[in-house]
Amino acid sequence: DKIVRLPLTRIKTIIKTDSDVNLVSHDAVLLITKATELFIESLAEQAYENTAQAKRKTVYKRDIDLAIENIESLAFLEGVFD
């Protein structure tokens, strides 16, 4: 089993697009990657719950929007997908 599933080199490249970042350690990239995966997993699970409650098999944008509305810690994402 891999510790992370997202490609570390791609995450490192994304991190380095920030002009304030010159160097980033492997451990930092690993931690950011894992946190990103957990974040995506949590959002996807909540969106799927909304889909299941609506008795559908397809996850729609509105399911993700509803997840964002219902979870206070995701409030920073409100309007991002508009």
PyMOL commands that set and color helices and strands:
alter all, ss='L'
color gray80, all
select helices_A, chain A and resi 8-16+26-53+61-70+72-77
alter helices_A, ss='H'
color red, helices_A
deselect
rebuild
show_as cartoon
